[in-house]
Amino acid sequence: RPDGCGRDRLPVFTAGHEGFDASVFLAGEAIRYMLWQRGGYKLTLFGPKEVCEAITAAYSPGGKYDFEVKTMPKIYSTKWVVSTVSSLEALPENKEAPVHCGKVASGCRIAFDLGKSDVKTVAVKDGEVLDSAETEWDVTNADPQYHYDLIVKAMKDTAAKLPGPVEAIGGSATGAVSANSEATWCDCFPNVPPDVYQKKVVPIFNNIAKAEFGGVPIKVINDGEVTAVAGAHMVGEGCLFGISLGSSEGSGYVYEDGSLTGWINENAYNPFDLNPDAPGNPWSPHRGDAAMYLGQRAATRLAKKGGVDLPPEMMPDHPNMNAAIHVPHAQVLKKIQAAM
């Protein structure tokens, strides 16, 4: 990736061994895990020839991991490359580039979180929360103006509770957010056409700050990283892994000095269950992704077994419950909460 490199190793069986196919499978999944954890646009391999050839095919256009091959270039705006080197020494070394995030909350500030079922907003004065709200939205809407208007209204309605003008904005969102608060690949806008996404969605956070709030400072990071930062602030120390369990699932890590990893931390897409019959992820072509077990969909899938009375359209196997839209899952969650 532009600011670093993740390196790992995995024992494998060579061609002709009964464990060869399992080796290729596990290698592919381990690489997928690292991609969604750290991000990357270049994959470099070293190992048995047949294993490297199989992984190269899997991580090429049209291969098993075509979704990753097509998505990573959107995050980094550069071509995806996979190659094999002839020696272990030729592999690039592991390199990290931690980032620091401000923690000051003085003055009048607002914060927002873009989830896949609602927009959460908070008004803060000198570190004290004055108001918070949740606004349901349809992330599957293909019109970027719909998203812009809904986010701005939610922010301004909450900002109205402050005793003075907004001085700074903090935000979080699912997906990959650049160091400059650009929505390089945020999956809460899945149906916005690619060309429109680049023009309207990538700069959406900075545009909102400039056009709607007088150009005040704004900082937006991945939602999982916010959880980690908040956790470290609460306990007063780092070396902390935070998990956000919401409409989907996010996570982040805070080092001992309070810095963040700088990874994309889009762990909702990480392999979590390798069972081929694991629940499918409507946001990717894979099964058994972490979001299906550590987010809202896990709760709604188990609601009936837990004794919650549900209508037919909210049953786990109904098409409504296996589509990208999160609205029906939010409705089931309300029934679960009412039953508790």
Secondary structure, 3 states (H helix, E strand, C coil): CCCCECCCCCCCCCCCCCCHHHHHHHHHHHHHHHHHHHCCCEEEECCCHHHHHHHHHHCCCCCCCHHHHHHHHHHHCCCCEEEECCCHHHCCCCECCCECCCCCCCCEEEEEEECCCEEEEEEEECCEEEEEEEEECCCCCCCHHHHHHHHHHHHHHHHCCCCCCCCEEEEEECCECCCCCCCCECCCCCCCCHHHHHHHHCCHHHHHHHHHCCCCCEEEEEHHHHHHHHHHHHHCCCCEEEEEECCCEEEEEECCCCCECCCCCCHHHCECCCCCCCCECCCCCCECEHHHCCCHHHHHHHCCCCCCCCCHHHCCCCHHHHCCCCHHHHHHHHHHHHHC
